[in-house]
């Protein structure tokens, strides 16, 4: 039997409920998309009362175990639902005693997935780069895990007096915050406007600061790749190309002409640089 649910954590808890009620052991789970299989498919409807009943049962057996299960749901672990279902069954049958042994065959994959997600969360706390969009701060990230619920408290406390959003390109989730209230919602697509004149100027200042504090004699690309993996750099301002379109629109380009530098003294053009 294959269980098809809506892809939410409450929906997964309802799958656990249905398996115990029907005395079935699903071999696979699929989200809200169409499910094609030679095995019979049971469509599980998300019912809040059933989800709360399973959640109370998990917490009764082990509160840390219930917290682990909820946290694992945010990870990008392969065959996530099957491993979570095996973990829930063992939790109901044995309680939380096996959680003391992280080498347990059921618990170990979940613990490894949580460690991977925690590492990604800590990196993104320092790698998120905000830009100004008409008085609202905005940032984009490309994480492997669903980290927005874990980043929510950190950035809402850190930017409590601002209005901002963080868009997760990978999972198409959007974190919104304004006036002390926050919300995570699903969006099909988010197209941001091109940066304005002032925003481009600040981006250039940040890039100049980033390049100025670097000590050329101590450059260590291997160490930089470890501390700042390349997969995060696609949304980091210091690694993005500088936008010179505003200069092209303002001044007709001539052969060999240089674009004016934003901070050039006396309006003296800076040397030409390739994009």
N, C-alpha and C positions, 0 to 999 in steps of 0.2 A: 504494500500500500504506500502511495505517495500522498503527502499532505500539501495542499495548496492554501496559502494564507496571504494576508495583505502586506506582509513585509515589516510589520511593526512588532515591537517587543510584546505588547499585549496580545497580538495575534499569535505569536509563538507560544505564549503561556496557554492560550486556548487550544493550541495543537496538543500540548501536554495533557490538558484536561480531556480532550476527545480521545486520546490514545488510551487513557485509563478507563474511561467510560465504556468504550467499545472493545477494550482488551485487544488493541492492535499495537503493533510495533512498526511504525513507518520506517522505510528504508531510505527515504529522501524527502526533502522539503523544497518547495519552490515558491517564489514570491508572487506578486500580483500579476505578473505577465502570464501569457498562455503557457500551459504545461502540456507537452507532448510526451507520452510514454506508453510503453506496452503494458505497464502495470496499472491497476485501477487507481484512480485519483479521487481523493476525498477533499472537497472544498470546505475549509473550516472558516466559519463566520466569527468575527471578533465580537465577543460578548464581554462587557466589562465585569460583570459579576463572576463569570468563569475565570477570567484573568486574575481578579483579586483573590479568589479562592485558592488558586494555585500559588500565588505570591505569598499568601499567609501560610500555606503549608510549607513552602521553602524556608520562610523565615522561622517557622516553628522548629524545623530540623536544624537549621544553621543560618544565622543572620549573615556571617561573612560569606557563606556559600551562596546565598541569594544575591548579595552584592556583587560577587564574582560573576554570576550568571548574567546580571544586567550589564556589567561592564564589558563582558566578552561580546555581547550583541553589537557593540560599537566597533569591533575590530574587523579587519579584512581577512581573517583566518579562512582558509579553504575548508569546505564542508562544515561551515560554522554551525548550522542548525543541528546536524547529526551529532556533532561532538557536544553541543549544549544539551541535547536530549539525553545522551548517555550520561552526562554529568548530573542532570536533574534526576534521572532514575536511580543513580547510585546514591544521591543525596537523600532521596526518599527511603531507600532501603537500608542505608548504613548510617545516616546522619552525617555530621561534619568531621568525624574522626579522621578520615582519609586526607583531609586538607593539610594535616601536619606533614605529609609526605609529598613533596612536589614532584618526585619521580614517579608517582602513581600514573599508570598508563592512561587513565581518564582525565586526571587533573593536569598533567604536565603540558599537553598542547594548549590548554586554556591559559595556564600561567605564562607560557612563552608568548602567546598572542598579546596578553595584557602588558608584558614588559616591552614588547615592540611598540605598542600604542602609547605607553607612558613616555618612551623615549621620543616619539614623534611630537607629543604634546609639549614636552619641555623645549624641544628645538623651536617649535612654532611660536612659543611665547617670546622668543627673541628674534625670529625671522619674519614676523608679520610686518608689512610696510603699508602704512596708511597714506592715502592721497586725499586732497580736498576736492569735493564735488559740490560746489555751490553752498559751502558752509557745513556740509556733512562729510565726515571722514569715512573713507571706504577702502577696503583691502580685499584682495583675492588670494586664495591659497589652493594648493593641489595636493592634499594629503591622501594617503592610502587608507586610513581609518576615518571613521566618522568622529572627528575630534571636536566639532563645534560645541556639543554639550559640555565637554570638559574644559574648553577655553572660555566658555560663557562667563563664569564667575570671575575669572582672572581679569579679562578685559573690561567687564562691566564695573569692577572695582577700580581698576587702573584709570579708566576714562569715564569716571562717573559724571563729570560735568560736560561731557561731549555727546553729540549725536553721531552714531557711527553704524556701519554695517560691515560684516565679513562674509564673503561669498565663497563657498566650497565648490570649486569647479568640478571636482571628481564626482561628488554625490549630489550636486545641484541643490545644496542646502544653503539657506541664507539666515544669518544671525542679525537681527535688528535691535538697536538699543536707542532709547531717547527718553528723557525725563524720568529716569529711574526705573523704567520698565523695559524688559527684553523679551524677544520672541524668536523662535527658530521655525522657519517655514520652508516648504519645498517650492522651488521655482523651476519652470521648464527651461528658461533661458534668461540671462542677464547681460544686456549690452550696455556697457558704460560709455559715457561721452568722452571725447578726446580731452586731454588735460588743457586747462586754460593757460594764459600767459604767465600768471603768477605761480601756478602749480609747476609749470615747466622750469621756471626760475629756481624754485625750491629744490626740485629734483637735481638740477645742475649743482646747486650748492651742496647737497648731500653727497653727490658723487665726488665733488672736489674734496670734501672733508674726508671721505672714505679713502681716496687716493693719497691725500696729504699725510695722514697719520701712519701710513704703511712705511716700514723701514725696508728699503730695497735690499740691503745687505742681509736681511734676515728672512727673506721670502722663502716659504716652505710649502710648495703646492700640495705635497702629500698630506701634510698636517692640515692644511686648509680644506682639502677634500674630506677629511675625517670630521673636522669640527663643523664644516659647512658643506654638507653633501650637495652635489650638483643638481639633484632633483628639486631642491628648494629654490634654486636661483632664478627660475623662470618667472617668479613673481616678486623678486627682490629688486628694489630701485637701483642699487649700486651695480647690478649686473645687466640692467636693461639699456639698450642704446638710447642716446640722447636724441630727443625729437627736435629736428631742425626745420620742420615744415613751416613753423611760424616765421622763420627768417626767410625762407624761400618765397612765402606769400608777400612779405613786407618789402623785400628788395629783389628786383629782377636779377637772377644769377647771370654773371658774365663768365667767359672762359677763364678759368684759373682764379676767379674771385673768391675771396674768403668770406665766411659768414661772420658777422660781428659777434664778439664775445659778450655775454650778458654782464660780466663784471670788468670789461676792459676799461682801463682808465682813459678818460678823455674821449671816449668813443672810438679808440683806435682798434681796427679790426684785428682779431686774433688770427694766428696762422691757420691755414686751411687744414682740416682733418677729415679723413674718410668717415662715413657714417658707421 
